[in-house]
Amino acid sequence: MNAFDIISMSLGLDLSALFERGEKKEKRFTSTSSYERILERVEEAGGKLGYNVQKRKGAAIGLIKGRLTILVHVTEVAESLFLVDLKTGDREDVEAEELYWGDLKDGFGDIVSWHIEGT
């Protein structure tokens, strides 16, 4: 995590548009649950919603359903505080992105402390 990531967590100071090209969609939330519990809940929620769940290197999980691909990455930002990024690709449409977020957010339940929406 670098300074730009921290700045982008502030709703009024998101500088990502200066550095990213295309329409990447992402959602972020923090959690005070354990690292293992977060990954477990992401896998559970994805599986229940019919996603093909693929573990990736590091703290990442890929959720695939039809043409929709979501990469979930977990980063420890402080002791017992984790930042969870959910990113879709450039070609995902807004409706699919909004649908997946609502369903996944409900599936994550109590691990979500608060969230940041990004474009």
N, C-alpha and C positions, 0 to 999 in steps of 0.2 A: 504494500500500500504506500502510495507516495502523496505528496502535498496536494496534487490535483484531485486525487480520490477523496481526501479529507474535505477539501473545499467543495467538491461536488455534492457532498452529503448535506451541505447547507442549501436549502431550497432557493435562496436568493443569490447564491454565488456559484451556480453551476457553469463551469467553463468548458464542459465537454464538447459543446458544439464548435468550439474553436479548433479542436483537434481531431474530431471524428468525421468521417464522410459517410453519407448514406443515412438511412433511417433505422438505426439500431434501436431496438426497444429493450428496455430493462426495468426491472423492479428491484428494490433493495429493502431488506429489513434487518434489524438487529435482533439478537437473541442472547439471553443469559443461560439458555439450556446448554448442556454439555455438547462438545463437538460430535461425539458419537450419537447422541440423541437427535441432533439436528439432521445428520445424514440418514439416520434410521427413519425419521419422520418424512423426509423428502422421498425416500424410496417407497415407504408405505403409501403416502398420498399419491405419488405417481402411478404406482401399481394399481391402486383402487380406481383411479380415473382412466385406466386403460392405456397408459403410456408404456412404451418399451423402455425399461430402466437400464442404463448402462453406466457402470462405474468407470470413471476416468482417472488419470494420474492425479496425484495430489488430492485436494479436497474438492473434487468436482464430480458431478453426476450429470449425465445426459438423459433427458426425457424426450422420447420421440413418439409422435402420434401422427400418422399420415405424413403430410408435408410440414407439419409444425415440429420444430426442434428447439428445445430449451436447454441451455447450459446453466446448471446451478453450481455456484462456486462459493465455498465457505472460507472466510479469512478471520483469524483471531486478531482483533484490533486492540484489545486490552485483556488483562486477566479476567476470565469468565465473561467476556463480551465478544460476540462474533458478528461479523457482517456477512449477510448472505445475499449474493447477486444472482438474479435470474435474468438471462439474456436470450433473446430470440435473434434470428438472423435478419439480414437486410430485406428479405423478400416476404417476410411474414406480414399478413394484413392486420389492420388495427382491430377488427372484430375478433379474430382468432386470439390475438394478444390479450384483449380484455377478457375474453371467455376463460382462457387458461388461468389468468391471474385470480379471478374470482373463485374458481374451483380449487386451485391449489392453496390459496390463502385460507379457505375454509378447511381444507385437509390438513394444513399445518397446525391449526388450532392454537394451543397454548405456547408454542415455541416462538411465536411472533411477538416481539416487544413493541416495535413501531416500524413503519415503513416509509420509504422515500420513493417517489415515482420519478422516473427519468425518461427522456426521449432520445 
